[in-house]
Amino acid sequence: MQKAIPEEVLRRKLDEMGIEDLSRTTIRQCSMIGSALEEETGEKFSHLEFGVPGIPACPIGIEAQKKALDAGVPSVYPSVQGIPELKRNASRFVKAFIDIDIDPKGIVPTVGSMQGSMTSILECSQLQPGKDTILYICPGFSAHGRQPDLLGIKNIFFDIYEYRAEKLRDKLEAYFSQGNIAAILYSNPNNPAWICLTEEELQIIGELADKYDVIVLEDMAYLCMDFRKDMSVPFKPPFQSTVARYTDNYIILLSGSKIFSYAGERIAVVCISDKLYQREYPALKEKWSIARFGDNFILNYLYVNTSGVSHSAQYALSAMFEAAVEGRYNFVEELRNYGLRAHRSRQIFDANGFHLVYDKDIEQTISDGFFYTVGYKDLSNSELLASLLRCGVIAIPLNTTGSGQSGIRVCVSRLLSEEDFQRLDDHLKLFVRLVDGKS
């Protein structure tokens, strides 16, 4: 790309799609805009918008799923609770890499973590009178924030940017003390910022969850991907950090999409703590004639939603969990490719005058991983995204993730070759010339 796309061309495309404000576009809309500009100009863009796996799917899962298909499982409805092998192997996997004990009974397959989070917030919002609001620690996965809106559930959020370490306690207590927070949801490592909550912060969340009886929904889509420490050896420290060390009021969302690159089969597990699974709520008893949280999650909230998860995909995920636990498949080593891509692309952004937006975990620089966030000088979200699109770069603005900062999310999964990195550098150089008035 020798010249930036004219502003009127971008505006015409936005008008055709009915988009008035670029800073309010969804991931899908950003991708559609970029694809339309690619088609019109004939230029290949740098795709940084989609958080799709950029590594081939784990072959162990593929073989196990083929075997299950050949054995005839497509003709048999799966148990909504999950096949026994998956529940056992998932329990062992959680112990091996998170060092937490969870009864297999409380590990339930869902159609991706998206269904896991949606089902969890629905049940959590109906457990106790007055506790009807979901709190989100942002920035976060934008679709998570849309789920309560779709369900008609109250929700609020805050940007953690100014509230790290002990400041987090005061911020959370201000919300929890109002008595209306049913659950809190966050991802760790974080999508999009790739910040990782420290043990101190997780302890704060756990302590306050106990104090105010709030359920913690911990999204571990990027399990063991804080590459500043080696978490690749099962049953040996260091382990994945988790709030589960500090409270029993938790549900862990564990997906096969990124850790095994098995996104296409939409398979995940929800890991409900033993204590929460067994806890009985009068409101559930009155509504469903079943008081126990875990039984309701499976037999009511989940069953009427999908009545079970793909039968053959359950065998695939079970086999991958088992191989990882037994040391036959080092999924962490496979995922290190993302860290290498992040390091290389961050160098390119830095050389072109960009800065990291969320740059620290307290005092430690964030890890190289699947995502990171960048800004350019004092450009707003709309200004930054518009200029990048005109120069061949597709990304999503940070305000759509609940962030109060200006910048974009960078996903490295589609930066696969030297040609991709060179193209990104060329696009950013063109961006700098455009924004600084040199072209």
C-alpha positions as CSV (number, residue, x, y, z in Angstrom):
1,M,0.0,0.0,0.0
2,Q,1.6,3.2,-1.2
3,K,-1.0,5.7,-0.2
4,A,-3.6,5.9,2.5
5,I,-7.2,5.1,1.5
6,P,-9.1,8.4,1.0
7,E,-11.2,9.5,3.9
8,E,-14.3,9.7,1.7
9,V,-13.9,6.0,0.7
10,L,-13.9,4.9,4.4
11,R,-16.9,7.2,5.1
12,R,-18.8,5.7,2.2
13,K,-18.2,2.2,3.4
14,L,-19.3,3.1,6.9
15,D,-22.5,4.7,5.6
16,E,-23.2,1.6,3.5
17,M,-23.0,-0.5,6.7
18,G,-25.0,2.0,8.8
19,I,-22.1,2.7,11.1
20,E,-22.0,6.2,12.5
21,D,-19.3,5.9,15.2
22,L,-16.2,3.7,14.6
23,S,-15.5,3.6,18.3
24,R,-18.7,1.7,18.9
25,T,-18.1,-1.0,16.4
26,T,-18.1,-4.7,17.3
27,I,-15.3,-7.1,16.4
28,R,-17.4,-8.5,13.5
29,Q,-18.2,-5.0,12.2
30,C,-14.5,-4.0,12.3
31,S,-13.7,-7.1,10.3
32,M,-16.5,-6.4,7.8
33,I,-15.2,-2.9,7.3
34,G,-11.7,-4.1,6.7
35,S,-12.8,-6.8,4.3
36,A,-14.9,-4.3,2.3
37,L,-11.9,-2.0,2.0
38,E,-9.6,-4.9,1.0
39,E,-12.0,-5.8,-1.7
40,E,-12.3,-2.2,-3.0
41,T,-8.6,-1.5,-3.0
42,G,-7.2,-4.9,-3.8
43,E,-4.7,-4.5,-0.9
44,K,-4.1,-7.1,1.8
45,F,-4.6,-5.7,5.3
46,S,-3.0,-6.5,8.6
47,H,-5.7,-8.4,10.6
48,L,-5.3,-7.8,14.3
49,E,-9.0,-7.9,15.2
50,F,-10.1,-11.5,15.6
51,G,-9.0,-13.6,18.6
52,V,-8.9,-16.8,16.6
53,P,-6.4,-19.6,17.1
54,G,-3.3,-19.2,14.9
55,I,-1.9,-22.7,15.7
56,P,-3.2,-26.0,14.2
57,A,-5.7,-27.9,16.3
58,C,-4.2,-30.5,18.7
59,P,-4.0,-33.8,16.7
60,I,-4.8,-35.9,19.8
61,G,-8.2,-34.3,20.0
62,I,-8.8,-34.8,16.3
63,E,-8.0,-38.5,16.4
64,A,-10.1,-39.0,19.5
65,Q,-13.1,-37.2,17.9
66,K,-12.7,-39.3,14.7
67,K,-12.7,-42.5,16.8
68,A,-15.8,-41.3,18.6
69,L,-17.6,-40.6,15.4
70,D,-16.7,-44.0,13.9
71,A,-18.0,-45.6,17.1
72,G,-21.4,-44.1,16.4
73,V,-21.8,-41.4,19.1
74,P,-23.5,-39.0,16.7
75,S,-26.7,-41.1,17.0
76,V,-26.7,-40.9,20.8
77,Y,-27.7,-37.9,22.8
78,P,-24.9,-36.9,25.2
79,S,-25.6,-36.7,28.9
80,V,-26.1,-33.0,29.8
81,Q,-23.8,-33.6,32.8
82,G,-20.9,-34.6,30.4
83,I,-19.4,-38.0,29.6
84,P,-17.6,-39.5,32.6
85,E,-14.2,-39.6,30.9
86,L,-14.3,-35.9,30.3
87,K,-15.3,-35.0,33.8
88,R,-12.5,-37.2,35.3
89,N,-9.8,-36.0,33.0
90,A,-10.8,-32.3,33.4
91,S,-10.7,-32.7,37.2
92,R,-7.1,-34.1,36.9
93,F,-6.2,-31.3,34.5
94,V,-7.4,-28.7,36.9
95,K,-5.3,-30.3,39.6
96,A,-2.2,-30.7,37.4
97,F,-2.1,-27.1,36.1
98,I,-4.0,-25.0,38.6
99,D,-3.4,-27.1,41.7
100,I,-7.1,-27.0,42.7
101,D,-9.2,-30.0,43.7
102,I,-12.6,-30.1,42.1
103,D,-14.9,-33.1,42.2
104,P,-15.6,-34.4,38.7
105,K,-19.3,-34.0,39.5
106,G,-18.9,-30.2,39.4
107,I,-17.2,-30.1,36.0
108,V,-19.7,-29.7,33.2
109,P,-19.1,-29.3,29.5
110,T,-20.6,-26.2,27.7
111,V,-20.8,-25.0,24.2
112,G,-17.6,-22.9,24.6
113,S,-17.0,-20.6,27.5
114,M,-19.5,-18.2,26.1
115,Q,-22.3,-20.6,27.0
116,G,-20.6,-21.3,30.3
117,S,-20.5,-17.6,31.3
118,M,-24.0,-16.9,30.0
119,T,-25.5,-19.8,32.0
120,S,-23.5,-18.8,35.1
121,I,-24.6,-15.2,35.1
122,L,-28.2,-16.2,34.6
123,E,-28.2,-18.6,37.5
124,C,-26.2,-16.3,39.8
125,S,-28.6,-13.4,39.2
126,Q,-31.5,-15.5,40.5
127,L,-30.1,-17.0,43.7
128,Q,-30.9,-14.4,46.3
129,P,-33.5,-11.5,46.4
130,G,-31.8,-8.2,45.9
131,K,-28.6,-9.7,44.4
132,D,-29.4,-9.1,40.8
133,T,-26.4,-7.4,39.3
134,I,-23.2,-8.7,37.6
135,L,-20.0,-6.7,38.0
136,Y,-17.3,-6.9,35.3
137,I,-13.6,-6.0,35.8
138,C,-12.7,-4.4,32.6
139,P,-11.2,-4.2,30.0
140,G,-12.8,-7.5,29.0
141,F,-14.2,-9.6,26.3
142,S,-16.9,-7.4,24.8
143,A,-19.3,-10.3,24.3
144,H,-19.3,-11.1,28.0
145,G,-20.7,-7.6,28.7
146,R,-23.4,-8.1,26.1
147,Q,-24.7,-11.3,27.7
148,P,-26.6,-9.7,30.6
149,D,-28.0,-7.1,28.3
150,L,-29.4,-9.9,26.1
151,L,-30.8,-11.6,29.2
152,G,-32.2,-8.5,30.8
153,I,-29.9,-8.7,33.8
154,K,-28.5,-5.6,35.5
155,N,-24.7,-5.2,35.1
156,I,-22.0,-2.6,35.8
157,F,-18.3,-2.5,35.1
158,F,-15.1,-0.5,35.9
159,D,-11.8,-0.1,34.3
160,I,-9.0,-1.7,36.4
161,Y,-6.4,0.7,35.0
162,E,-6.3,2.9,38.1
163,Y,-7.2,0.2,40.6
164,R,-4.3,-2.2,40.9
165,A,-3.0,-3.8,44.1
166,E,-4.6,-2.5,47.3
167,K,-6.6,0.1,45.4
168,L,-8.6,-2.8,44.1
169,R,-9.9,-3.6,47.5
170,D,-11.5,-0.2,48.1
171,K,-13.0,-0.2,44.6
172,L,-14.6,-3.6,44.9
173,E,-15.8,-3.0,48.5
174,A,-17.6,0.1,47.3
175,Y,-19.6,-2.0,44.9
176,F,-20.0,-5.2,47.0
177,S,-21.1,-3.3,50.1
178,Q,-24.2,-2.1,48.3
179,G,-25.6,-5.6,48.5
180,N,-26.8,-6.0,45.0
181,I,-23.8,-7.7,43.4
182,A,-24.5,-11.4,42.6
183,A,-21.3,-12.3,40.7
184,I,-18.1,-10.7,39.4
185,L,-16.5,-11.8,36.1
186,Y,-13.0,-11.2,34.7
187,S,-10.4,-13.0,32.5
188,N,-6.9,-13.8,33.7
189,P,-4.7,-13.4,31.7
190,N,-6.8,-10.5,30.5
191,N,-8.5,-10.1,27.2
192,P,-7.6,-7.5,25.7
193,A,-4.9,-6.0,27.9
194,W,-3.0,-9.2,28.8
195,I,-2.5,-7.9,32.4
196,C,-2.5,-10.7,35.0
197,L,-4.0,-10.3,38.4
198,T,-1.4,-10.8,41.1
199,E,-1.7,-13.2,44.0
200,E,-2.4,-10.1,46.2
201,E,-5.2,-9.0,44.0
202,L,-6.8,-12.5,43.7
203,Q,-6.7,-12.8,47.5
204,I,-8.5,-9.4,47.8
205,I,-11.2,-10.6,45.4
206,G,-11.5,-13.9,47.3
207,E,-11.7,-12.3,50.7
208,L,-14.4,-9.8,49.6
209,A,-16.3,-12.5,47.8
210,D,-16.6,-14.4,51.1
211,K,-17.4,-11.2,53.1
212,Y,-20.2,-10.1,50.8
213,D,-21.3,-13.5,49.4
214,V,-20.4,-12.8,45.8
215,I,-19.7,-15.6,43.3
216,V,-16.5,-15.2,41.3
217,L,-16.6,-16.2,37.6
218,E,-13.0,-16.6,36.5
219,D,-12.4,-16.9,32.8
220,M,-9.2,-18.9,32.1
221,A,-9.5,-18.9,28.3
222,Y,-5.7,-18.3,28.2
223,L,-4.6,-20.8,30.9
224,C,-0.9,-21.0,31.5
225,M,-0.1,-18.3,28.9
226,D,1.7,-15.9,31.2
227,F,5.0,-16.8,29.7
228,R,7.0,-15.0,32.3
229,K,6.9,-18.3,34.2
230,D,7.0,-21.8,33.0
231,M,3.7,-23.6,33.9
232,S,4.2,-26.4,31.4
233,V,5.0,-29.3,33.8
234,P,1.9,-31.0,35.2
235,F,1.6,-31.3,39.0
236,K,4.7,-29.1,39.5
237,P,4.8,-25.4,40.5
238,P,4.4,-22.7,39.4
239,F,0.7,-23.2,38.7
240,Q,-1.8,-21.0,37.0
241,S,-2.9,-18.2,39.5
242,T,-6.5,-18.4,40.6
243,V,-9.0,-16.9,43.0
244,A,-9.9,-20.5,44.0
245,R,-7.0,-20.4,46.5
246,Y,-8.8,-17.7,48.5
247,T,-12.5,-18.5,48.3
248,D,-15.0,-21.3,47.7
249,N,-17.4,-19.0,45.9
250,Y,-16.1,-19.6,42.4
251,I,-16.7,-21.0,39.0
252,I,-13.8,-21.4,36.6
253,L,-14.4,-21.2,32.8
254,L,-11.9,-23.4,31.0
255,S,-12.1,-23.5,27.2
256,G,-10.5,-25.8,24.6
257,S,-10.5,-22.9,22.0
258,K,-7.1,-21.4,22.7
259,I,-5.2,-23.8,24.8
260,F,-5.8,-26.7,22.4
261,S,-6.7,-24.5,19.3
262,Y,-10.0,-26.4,19.2
263,A,-12.2,-23.3,18.7
264,G,-14.2,-24.8,15.8
265,E,-15.9,-27.4,17.9
266,R,-17.2,-25.0,20.6
267,I,-16.2,-27.0,23.6
268,A,-15.4,-25.9,27.1
269,V,-16.0,-26.9,30.7
270,V,-17.4,-25.0,33.7
271,C,-15.7,-26.0,36.9
272,I,-17.9,-25.3,39.9
273,S,-16.3,-25.4,43.3
274,D,-17.4,-28.3,45.5
275,K,-18.9,-26.0,48.1
276,L,-20.8,-23.9,45.6
277,Y,-22.1,-27.0,43.8
278,Q,-23.6,-28.4,47.0
279,R,-24.9,-25.1,48.3
280,E,-28.7,-24.9,48.6
281,Y,-30.7,-21.7,47.8
282,P,-34.3,-21.2,48.9
283,A,-35.0,-19.2,45.8
284,L,-33.9,-22.1,43.6
285,K,-36.0,-24.5,45.6
286,E,-39.1,-22.3,45.1
287,K,-38.5,-21.7,41.4
288,W,-37.3,-25.1,40.3
289,S,-38.1,-27.5,43.2
290,I,-34.3,-28.2,43.4
291,A,-32.3,-26.2,45.9
292,R,-28.8,-27.2,45.0
293,F,-26.7,-24.8,42.8
294,G,-24.9,-27.4,40.8
295,D,-27.9,-29.6,40.1
296,N,-29.9,-26.5,38.9
297,F,-27.0,-25.4,36.7
298,I,-27.1,-28.8,34.9
299,L,-30.7,-29.9,35.0
300,N,-32.5,-26.6,34.5
301,Y,-30.3,-23.7,33.3
302,L,-28.1,-25.7,31.0
303,Y,-30.5,-28.4,29.9
304,V,-33.1,-26.1,28.5
305,N,-30.4,-24.1,26.8
306,T,-28.8,-26.8,24.7
307,S,-29.6,-30.1,26.3
308,G,-25.9,-31.1,26.1
309,V,-22.7,-30.5,24.2
310,S,-21.5,-32.1,21.0
311,H,-20.9,-35.8,21.9
312,S,-17.8,-36.4,19.8
313,A,-16.2,-33.1,20.8
314,Q,-16.4,-34.2,24.5
315,Y,-14.2,-37.2,23.7
316,A,-11.8,-34.9,21.9
317,L,-11.5,-32.5,24.9
318,S,-11.2,-35.5,27.3
319,A,-8.3,-37.0,25.3
320,M,-6.5,-33.6,25.2
321,F,-6.8,-33.1,28.9
322,E,-5.6,-36.6,29.5
323,A,-2.6,-36.2,27.2
324,A,-1.6,-32.9,28.9
325,V,-1.9,-34.4,32.4
326,E,0.2,-37.4,31.4
327,G,2.9,-35.3,29.8
328,R,2.3,-36.6,26.3
329,Y,1.2,-33.2,25.0
330,N,2.9,-30.0,26.1
331,F,0.2,-27.5,25.2
332,V,2.1,-24.6,26.8
333,E,5.1,-25.1,24.6
334,E,2.8,-25.0,21.6
335,L,1.3,-21.7,22.8
336,R,4.7,-20.0,23.2
337,N,4.5,-19.1,19.5
338,Y,2.0,-16.4,20.5
339,G,4.5,-14.9,22.9
340,L,7.1,-14.8,20.1
341,R,4.7,-13.1,17.7
342,A,3.7,-10.6,20.4
343,H,7.3,-9.7,21.1
344,R,8.1,-9.2,17.4
345,S,5.0,-7.1,16.7
346,R,5.4,-5.0,19.8
347,Q,8.8,-4.1,18.6
348,I,7.3,-2.9,15.3
349,F,4.6,-0.8,17.1
350,D,7.3,0.7,19.4
351,A,9.6,1.5,16.5
352,N,6.7,3.4,14.8
353,G,5.9,5.5,17.9
354,F,3.1,3.6,19.5
355,H,2.9,3.0,23.3
356,L,1.5,0.2,25.4
357,V,-1.7,1.3,27.1
358,Y,-1.9,-1.4,29.8
359,D,1.8,-1.9,30.2
360,K,2.3,-3.2,33.8
361,D,1.2,-5.8,36.3
362,I,1.9,-3.5,39.3
363,E,5.7,-3.2,38.8
364,Q,6.3,-6.0,36.3
365,T,6.0,-5.4,32.5
366,I,3.2,-7.5,31.0
367,S,3.9,-10.8,29.4
368,D,4.1,-11.3,25.7
369,G,1.0,-13.3,24.8
370,F,-2.1,-13.5,22.7
371,F,-3.2,-9.9,23.0
372,Y,-1.9,-6.5,24.0
373,T,-3.1,-2.9,23.8
374,V,-1.5,0.1,22.1
375,G,-2.2,3.8,21.6
376,Y,-0.7,6.6,19.5
377,K,0.0,10.0,21.0
378,D,-3.3,11.5,22.1
379,L,-5.5,10.1,19.3
380,S,-9.0,9.1,20.4
381,N,-10.4,5.7,19.7
382,S,-12.3,6.9,16.7
383,E,-9.4,8.8,15.3
384,L,-6.9,6.0,15.8
385,L,-9.1,3.3,14.3
386,A,-10.1,5.4,11.3
387,S,-6.5,6.3,10.5
388,L,-5.4,2.7,10.9
389,L,-8.1,1.4,8.6
390,R,-7.1,3.9,6.0
391,C,-3.6,2.5,6.2
392,G,-4.5,-1.2,6.0
393,V,-4.8,-2.2,9.7
394,I,-7.9,-3.8,11.2
395,A,-8.3,-3.8,15.0
396,I,-10.9,-3.1,17.7
397,P,-11.1,0.1,19.8
398,L,-10.6,-0.3,23.6
399,N,-13.8,1.4,24.6
400,T,-15.7,-1.5,23.3
401,T,-14.0,-3.7,25.9
402,G,-15.1,-1.5,28.8
403,S,-11.9,0.4,28.9
404,G,-11.7,4.1,29.6
405,Q,-8.4,4.4,27.8
406,S,-7.7,5.3,24.2
407,G,-6.2,2.7,22.0
408,I,-6.7,-0.6,20.2
409,R,-6.5,-4.3,21.0
410,V,-3.8,-6.2,19.0
411,C,-4.3,-9.9,18.5
412,V,-1.2,-11.7,17.2
413,S,-2.8,-15.0,16.1
414,R,-2.9,-14.0,12.4
415,L,0.6,-12.8,12.2
416,L,2.0,-16.0,10.8
417,S,4.9,-15.2,8.5
418,E,7.8,-12.8,8.0
419,E,5.7,-11.3,5.2
420,D,2.9,-10.5,7.7
421,F,5.3,-8.7,10.0
422,Q,6.8,-6.7,7.1
423,R,3.3,-5.8,5.9
424,L,2.4,-4.6,9.4
425,D,5.5,-2.5,9.6
426,D,4.7,-1.0,6.1
427,H,1.2,-0.2,7.2
428,L,2.3,1.5,10.4
429,K,4.9,3.6,8.6
430,L,2.1,4.8,6.3
431,F,-0.1,5.5,9.3
432,V,2.7,7.6,10.9
433,R,3.1,9.6,7.7
434,L,-0.7,10.1,7.5
435,V,-1.2,11.2,11.1
436,D,1.9,13.4,11.3
437,G,0.9,15.1,8.1
438,K,3.8,13.8,6.0
439,S,1.7,12.2,3.2
